[in-house]
């Protein structure tokens, strides 16, 4: 192996996925997998000596989750680039990951060729994202800052707009069903609408979601 290889460490708790990434990257010319771990906690005491250029990091893992692991990895390896590769497309997680120092954010349905290209891209200072993630980030910046809706109301309306039921929203946001109903009532009042469809339409027209 030459020194020009991009050195990659993988932190992913699913054995099959981790092996798949290792095989894909390790068999691509110009790339070398220097280590793979099932969690940040397993990697913490060893990864600094692996000296990876790029760390592929999952979010949902046993012990320390990926979002919390990013600043710790950056402290251990200040020059390494962290590339998130996860099933999660939550706006909150995306912004937390990027704010914590992730260089890119891909979802696990990303084609193999794009994963390989993204590793090179972050190594060269880029910020690759899956198309759906990039759209979400752009949409967030384009939101109307003068929104009459609170942050929680906006969050609930976004969940409604992707077809989530009230009980699903309650479960995902760890609030009770009555609280969700109360927020939806306030959303309707503030937007001067009487239905879910009208609320979504009005919010989109005014760039509130």
Order of alpha helices (4+ residues) and beta strands (2+ residues): beta-alpha-beta-alpha-alpha-beta-alpha-beta-alpha-beta-alpha-alpha-alpha-alpha-alpha-alpha
